[in-house]
Amino acid sequence: MAVATDSRLEEIRRIAQERGVEFFFAQFVDMYGRPSAKLVPAANLDDLVSDGAGFAGFAAGEIGQLPSDPDIAAMPDLDSLTLVPWQQNLARFACDVTVEGEAWPYCPRTILRRQLARAKELGFDFKIGLELEYFLIHRRDDGTIEIADAADTLDKPCYDMAGLTRRYDFLTTVSKYCNELGWGNYANDHEDANGQFEQNFTYDDALVSCDRAIFFRYMVHTLAEQHGMIATFMPKPFTQLTGSGCHFHMSLWRDGENAFLDEADPRGLGLSETAYWFIGGLKNHARAYSGVTAPTVNSYKRLKLGSTTSGATWSPVWISYGYNNRTQMLRIPAPGRVEDRTIDGSANPYLAATAVLASGLDGIEKQLDAGEPNSENLYSHTFEELTGRGLRNLPANLTEAIDELERDDVLRGALGRGRGEDYIDYYAKVKREEWARYHEQVTDWEIKEYLTRF
């Protein structure tokens, strides 16, 4: 947990006074990455910094609390101050959860902090750039959903200029706000599915990027509502359309230098031996960590073989890496970084970052062989052909991924120990209950497929 310094607190007081900030959000997230918050008057800033904001933890979501437990306290990280662009008198702090003065082991932000500290012990800083894709939709009166832009009907709408133009006011507002916040928005595009968009901002230290991801989702949801729409980061809201990812572009840094970069790489990817070991760790743990990076029932309807209206799912199925190739699980888009494409819009960014970092560090410590890079179009080969060649596939569903996750001792250690249980067991329990709620539903597909067959 960051220690509040008098100078930083005075700086925040000055910023708040100049801006006219009257309230602060004290915000934290649960297992699902859902933000909870209290509005704290600016006059109570000192109390917030010293004592935190109190919450009945059991009421706030999946954060390891019982109704009988003492309150949690959300302790603000002053370095996370975020001035809410569309509400001039409001600001946000990302908070770490404590209970009775002690760090709470079920707090996702705390879990990531602990893994970042481990990386630091090994001499590394972890940096991430995130690509958050989302849909803009309407909900019909009968509860079904449709693309908010009725004119967005192309079979291949990716990068469609007309689609960008029709959403110009919304997209440019988000872009301007990202830049007001100092995030460095550098691109905004119509993605591969109808009604799907992506807005990119510059990479940063992992904790900073994850804090930004939480606020970005909140911002897009809020602005979409103001425009009469619903924004969703759900991995696969439409059967026939491409799903939404949250790809992580990752690198480790040592003493201000990119430890993944090697321009003389004989394989031609611009990666160092350290980077290849990191990739070896990702490949070794991918089936387990997908339970965290693709954490919902719906996630595995995105990570699938087959196609969509546009002609490709653009999501990984095989545990592979190679070149600037979007059919690989791990893409090398440029020298010195690795893109993990398993991660989707439903992932808790703090937990996902913890899982991939722990996997990569394990690869470095054990010097795990990444194998040779793959340059093929993996969508053009059959399942039988690729398994026959020794490629492993990602789990087919959430329960398969959770089974793998529970057996992975490296991830078990990285996610830490809760109250009388490993966090991984708490996580698995919640996810199995989620699967059970899904599995007991009788779907329209089942009615159509089976009603009159027998």
C-alpha positions in Angstrom: 0.0 0.0 0.0 1.4 3.4 -1.0 2.3 5.7 1.9 0.7 9.1 1.7 3.4 11.8 1.9 2.7 15.3 3.2 4.0 16.8 0.0 1.8 14.7 -2.2 -1.3 15.4 -0.1 -0.6 19.1 -0.2 -0.3 18.8 -4.0 -3.6 17.1 -4.2 -5.2 19.8 -2.1 -3.9 22.4 -4.4 -5.1 20.5 -7.5 -8.5 20.0 -6.0 -8.9 23.6 -5.0 -7.8 24.9 -8.5 -10.1 22.4 -10.2 -13.1 23.0 -7.8 -13.2 19.3 -6.7 -15.9 18.9 -4.1 -16.0 15.1 -3.9 -13.7 12.2 -4.2 -14.6 8.7 -5.2 -12.9 6.1 -2.9 -13.0 3.2 -5.3 -11.9 -0.4 -5.2 -12.8 -3.6 -7.1 -14.0 -7.1 -6.3 -13.0 -10.4 -8.0 -15.0 -9.5 -11.1 -13.3 -6.1 -11.4 -16.5 -4.4 -10.6 -15.8 -0.9 -9.1 -17.4 0.0 -5.8 -17.1 3.4 -4.3 -18.1 6.0 -1.8 -18.4 9.7 -2.4 -16.3 11.5 0.1 -16.6 15.3 0.5 -13.4 17.2 -0.2 -13.5 18.6 3.3 -13.0 15.1 4.6 -9.9 14.3 2.5 -7.6 14.1 5.6 -9.9 11.5 7.2 -10.1 9.5 3.9 -6.3 9.4 3.7 -5.7 8.5 7.3 -8.7 6.1 7.9 -10.0 5.1 4.5 -13.6 4.8 3.5 -15.5 2.1 5.3 -17.7 -0.6 3.5 -19.6 -3.7 4.6 -17.4 -6.0 2.5 -19.9 -8.8 2.0 -22.3 -6.3 0.4 -19.6 -5.1 -2.0 -19.2 -8.3 -4.1 -16.8 -11.2 -4.2 -14.0 -10.0 -1.9 -13.7 -12.8 0.6 -16.0 -11.3 3.3 -18.8 -12.8 5.4 -21.8 -10.8 6.8 -20.2 -11.2 10.3 -16.8 -9.7 9.3 -15.6 -6.2 10.3 -15.8 -3.5 7.7 -13.3 -3.2 5.0 -11.5 0.1 4.6 -10.6 1.4 1.2 -7.3 3.2 1.5 -6.6 5.7 -1.3 -3.4 5.5 -3.4 -2.7 9.2 -3.8 -0.7 8.5 -6.9 -3.9 7.2 -8.6 -5.7 10.6 -8.4 -8.0 10.8 -11.5 -9.9 14.0 -12.2 -13.2 13.0 -13.7 -13.3 14.8 -17.1 -17.1 15.1 -17.5 -17.7 16.1 -13.9 -15.4 19.0 -13.0 -16.1 18.8 -9.2 -15.3 15.1 -8.9 -12.1 13.0 -8.7 -11.3 9.4 -8.1 -8.7 7.5 -6.0 -8.0 3.8 -6.7 -7.9 2.2 -3.3 -6.3 -0.8 -1.6 -8.6 -2.8 0.7 -7.6 -3.2 4.4 -9.3 -4.8 7.4 -8.5 -3.6 10.9 -5.3 -1.9 9.5 -4.0 -5.0 7.7 -3.8 -5.5 3.9 -6.8 -7.7 2.8 -5.5 -10.7 0.9 -8.7 -10.9 -1.3 -8.1 -7.4 -2.7 -7.1 -7.8 -6.4 -5.1 -4.6 -6.4 -3.2 -5.9 -3.3 -2.6 -9.2 -5.0 -1.0 -7.5 -8.1 1.1 -5.3 -5.8 2.5 -8.3 -4.1 3.5 -9.9 -7.5 5.0 -6.6 -8.7 7.1 -6.6 -5.5 8.3 -10.1 -6.3 9.3 -9.0 -9.9 11.2 -6.0 -8.3 13.1 -8.4 -6.1 14.3 -10.1 -9.3 15.3 -6.7 -10.7 12.3 -6.1 -13.0 9.5 -3.5 -13.5 6.5 -4.8 -15.4 4.9 -2.6 -18.0 1.6 -3.2 -19.8 -0.4 -1.6 -22.6 -4.0 -2.7 -22.8 -6.4 -2.9 -25.8 -9.9 -2.7 -24.4 -12.6 -3.5 -27.0 -16.3 -2.9 -26.5 -19.7 -2.8 -28.2 -22.2 0.0 -28.2 -25.7 -1.5 -28.1 -29.4 -0.9 -27.4 -31.6 -3.1 -25.4 -35.0 -3.9 -27.0 -38.2 -3.9 -25.1 -38.2 -7.7 -25.0 -34.8 -7.7 -23.3 -32.8 -8.7 -26.4 -29.9 -6.5 -27.7 -29.1 -4.9 -31.0 -26.2 -2.8 -32.4 -26.9 0.8 -31.4 -26.0 2.0 -34.9 -28.7 0.6 -37.2 -26.6 1.5 -40.3 -23.6 -0.6 -39.1 -24.3 -3.6 -41.2 -21.2 -4.4 -43.3 -20.0 -8.0 -43.3 -16.4 -6.6 -42.8 -16.9 -3.4 -40.9 -13.4 -3.2 -39.4 -11.9 0.3 -39.8 -15.0 1.5 -41.5 -14.7 5.3 -41.9 -18.5 5.8 -42.1 -19.0 3.8 -38.9 -16.4 6.0 -37.2 -18.1 9.1 -38.5 -21.5 8.1 -37.2 -20.0 7.7 -33.7 -17.6 10.6 -34.1 -19.0 12.7 -31.1 -18.8 9.7 -28.7 -15.4 8.4 -29.8 -13.7 11.8 -29.8 -15.2 12.7 -26.4 -13.6 9.6 -25.0 -10.3 10.3 -26.8 -10.2 13.9 -25.5 -10.9 12.7 -22.0 -8.1 10.1 -22.1 -5.7 12.8 -23.2 -6.9 15.2 -20.5 -6.1 12.5 -18.0 -2.6 12.3 -19.5 -3.0 8.7 -20.8 -1.8 9.4 -24.3 -4.7 8.2 -26.5 -3.1 7.5 -29.9 -5.7 5.6 -31.9 -9.5 5.1 -32.1 -11.0 2.5 -34.5 -14.0 0.6 -35.5 -13.2 -3.0 -34.7 -14.0 -6.2 -36.6 -17.6 -6.6 -35.4 -20.5 -4.4 -36.1 -20.9 -1.9 -33.3 -17.5 -2.7 -31.8 -14.8 -0.1 -31.1 -11.3 0.1 -29.6 -9.5 3.2 -28.2 -5.8 2.8 -27.3 -3.7 4.7 -24.8 0.0 4.5 -24.0 1.5 1.7 -22.0 2.7 2.3 -18.4 3.7 0.5 -15.2 1.3 -2.4 -14.7 -0.5 -1.0 -11.6 -1.1 2.3 -13.4 -2.4 0.6 -16.5 -4.8 -1.6 -14.5 -6.1 1.4 -12.6 -6.7 3.1 -15.9 -8.5 0.1 -17.3 -11.0 0.2 -14.5 -11.6 3.9 -14.9 -11.8 3.5 -18.7 -14.5 0.9 -18.5 -16.4 3.1 -16.0 -16.0 6.2 -18.3 -17.2 4.4 -21.4 -20.2 2.9 -19.6 -21.1 6.4 -18.2 -20.7 8.3 -21.5 -22.6 5.6 -23.4 -25.5 6.0 -21.0 -25.4 9.8 -21.5 -25.6 9.1 -25.3 -28.6 6.8 -24.8 -26.7 3.6 -25.4 -25.3 0.7 -23.4 -21.5 -0.1 -23.6 -20.5 -3.7 -23.0 -17.0 -5.2 -22.6 -18.6 -8.7 -22.5 -16.4 -11.1 -24.5 -19.0 -12.4 -26.8 -22.4 -10.6 -26.9 -23.4 -11.8 -30.4 -23.0 -15.3 -31.7 -22.1 -14.4 -35.3 -19.8 -11.5 -34.5 -16.2 -11.2 -33.3 -15.7 -11.1 -29.5 -14.1 -8.4 -27.4 -10.5 -8.8 -26.1 -8.4 -6.9 -23.7 -5.0 -7.8 -25.1 -2.0 -7.1 -22.9 1.2 -5.8 -24.5 3.9 -6.7 -22.0 7.5 -6.0 -21.3 9.9 -6.2 -18.3 12.3 -3.4 -17.6 15.5 -3.2 -15.6 17.2 0.0 -14.6 15.1 2.0 -17.1 16.0 -0.3 -20.0 13.6 -2.7 -21.8 14.8 -6.2 -20.8 12.8 -7.8 -23.6 14.5 -5.9 -26.4 17.4 -7.3 -28.5 17.8 -5.9 -31.9 20.3 -8.6 -32.8 17.9 -11.4 -32.0 18.8 -14.3 -34.4 15.2 -15.3 -34.7 14.3 -11.9 -36.1 11.7 -10.9 -33.6 13.8 -8.4 -31.7 13.5 -10.3 -28.4 16.0 -11.0 -25.7 16.7 -14.4 -24.1 14.8 -13.1 -21.0 11.8 -12.4 -23.3 11.9 -15.9 -24.7 12.1 -17.4 -21.2 9.1 -15.3 -20.3 7.2 -16.6 -23.3 8.2 -20.2 -22.3 6.5 -19.5 -18.9 3.4 -18.1 -20.5 3.1 -21.1 -22.8 3.7 -23.5 -19.9 0.9 -22.0 -17.7 -1.5 -20.8 -20.4 -4.1 -23.5 -19.8 -4.2 -22.6 -16.1 -4.0 -18.8 -16.3 -6.8 -18.7 -18.9 -9.1 -19.3 -15.9 -8.1 -15.7 -14.8 -7.5 -14.0 -18.2 -10.7 -15.5 -19.7 -12.7 -15.7 -16.5 -16.4 -16.2 -17.5 -18.6 -18.7 -19.1 -19.0 -16.3 -22.1 -15.2 -16.0 -22.5 -15.0 -19.5 -24.1 -17.5 -18.6 -26.8 -14.9 -16.1 -27.9 -11.9 -18.5 -27.7 -13.2 -20.9 -30.3 -12.5 -22.6 -33.6 -14.7 -21.6 -36.4 -15.6 -18.3 -38.0 -17.8 -15.2 -37.8 -19.5 -12.9 -40.3 -16.2 -11.1 -40.9 -14.4 -14.4 -41.7 -12.2 -14.8 -38.6 -12.6 -14.9 -34.8 -9.3 -13.0 -34.3 -9.0 -14.9 -31.0 -6.5 -17.6 -30.0 -7.2 -21.3 -29.7 -3.7 -22.7 -29.7 -0.9 -22.2 -27.2 1.7 -20.7 -29.6 3.7 -17.6 -30.3 5.2 -16.0 -33.3 5.8 -12.9 -35.4 3.2 -10.2 -36.2 0.5 -12.9 -36.6 -2.9 -12.5 -35.0 -3.7 -16.2 -35.2 -1.1 -16.9 -32.5 -1.9 -16.8 -28.7 1.2 -14.7 -28.2 1.9 -12.1 -31.0 5.2 -10.2 -31.3 3.9 -7.0 -32.9 7.2 -5.2 -32.5 10.7 -5.7 -31.0 10.8 -5.7 -27.2 7.2 -6.7 -26.4 4.8 -9.6 -26.3 1.0 -9.4 -26.8 -1.1 -12.0 -25.0 -4.4 -12.4 -26.8 -6.2 -14.7 -24.4 -7.2 -11.8 -22.2 -10.8 -10.5 -22.7 -13.0 -7.7 -21.7 -14.4 -9.5 -18.7 -11.0 -10.0 -17.0 -10.1 -8.3 -13.8 -7.0 -6.5 -15.0 -5.2 -6.8 -11.6 -5.7 -10.5 -11.4 -4.9 -11.1 -15.1 -1.7 -9.1 -14.8 -0.8 -11.1 -11.7 -1.3 -14.4 -13.5 0.6 -13.6 -16.6 3.5 -11.9 -14.7 3.8 -14.9 -12.3 3.8 -17.3 -15.3 6.5 -15.3 -17.2 8.7 -14.9 -14.1 8.5 -18.7 -13.6 9.7 -19.1 -17.2 12.7 -16.7 -16.5 13.6 -18.4 -13.2 13.5 -21.9 -14.8 14.8 -20.7 -18.2 11.9 -22.4 -19.9 12.3 -23.0 -23.7 9.8 -21.0 -25.7 10.2 -23.3 -28.7 10.4 -22.0 -32.2 8.1 -19.2 -33.3 5.2 -20.1 -35.6 4.5 -18.1 -38.7 1.5 -20.1 -40.0 -2.2 -19.1 -40.3 -3.4 -21.4 -37.5 -7.0 -20.9 -38.6 -6.3 -22.8 -41.8 -5.4 -26.1 -40.1 -7.7 -28.7 -38.6 -7.9 -29.4 -34.9 -6.6 -33.0 -35.5 -3.7 -31.8 -37.6 -2.4 -29.3 -35.1 -2.8 -31.6 -32.1 -1.1 -34.3 -34.1 1.9 -31.9 -34.5 2.0 -31.4 -30.7 0.3 -28.1 -30.3 -1.8 -27.7 -27.2 -5.2 -25.9 -27.2 -6.6 -23.6 -24.6 -9.4 -24.9 -22.4 -12.8 -25.3 -24.1 -14.9 -24.0 -21.3 -14.7 -22.3 -17.9 -14.7 -25.5 -15.8 -11.9 -27.0 -17.7 -9.8 -23.8 -17.2 -10.6 -23.8 -13.4 -9.5 -27.4 -13.1 -6.2 -26.4 -14.7 -5.9 -23.3 -12.5 -6.4 -25.3 -9.3 -3.6 -27.6 -10.2 -1.0 -24.9 -10.9 1.2 -24.4 -7.9 3.0 -21.3 -9.4 -0.3 -19.4 -9.8 -1.5 -20.7 -6.5 1.5 -19.1 -4.9 1.1 -15.9 -6.9 -2.5 -15.3 -6.0 -1.7 -15.8 -2.4 -3.3 -17.1 0.8 -6.6 -15.8 2.2 -8.3 -16.5 5.5 -7.7 -20.2 6.0 -7.7 -20.9 2.3 -5.7 -20.1 -0.8 -7.2 -17.3 -2.9 -7.2 -19.8 -5.9 -9.6 -22.0 -4.0 -11.9 -19.1 -3.2 -11.8 -18.0 -6.8 -12.5 -21.6 -8.0 -15.5 -21.8 -5.7 -17.0 -18.6 -7.0 -16.4 -19.6 -10.6 -17.9 -23.1 -10.2 -21.0 -21.5 -8.8 -21.1 -19.2 -11.8 -20.8 -22.2 -14.1 -23.5 -24.1 -12.2 -25.9 -21.1 -12.6 -25.2 -21.1 -16.3 -25.4 -24.8 -16.8 -28.8 -25.3 -15.2 -30.4 -22.9 -17.7 -32.4 -24.4 -20.6 -31.5 -22.3 -23.7 -33.4 -21.5 -26.9 -30.8 -23.6 -28.8 -31.7 -26.7 -26.7 -35.4 -26.2 -27.4 -34.8 -25.8 -31.1 -32.4 -28.7 -31.3 -34.1 -31.3 -29.1 -37.8 -30.5 -28.6 -39.2 -32.7 -31.4 -36.1 -34.8 -32.1 -37.0 -37.7 -29.8 
